[in-house]
């Protein structure tokens, strides 16, 4: 009986959750805006695909040469920092700082 109550409660929560959400509208530029505010278009109105394409900012397809050089320099500096790190494998006794009780074990 308990699994049925749990399943019914979960189904009721899922089914009523979307009914509580308010609809969103778009403004004249196609941006999402709260319905009922100044500049909001009617519920369900959207820009035509042609208008959306015209208002979409042009994004370059490939990074510029300057951006590529900057990226290579940043990656090179990161690899250089990793290469300059001291060797540490953690197996030697001198690799670690003295811990509590180390003096007791040596005596």
Secondary structure by P-SEA (a helix, b strand, c coil): caaaaaaaaaaaaaaaccccbbbbbcccccccccccccccccccccccaaaaaaacccccccccaaaaaaaaaaaaaaaaaaaaccccccccccccccccccccccc
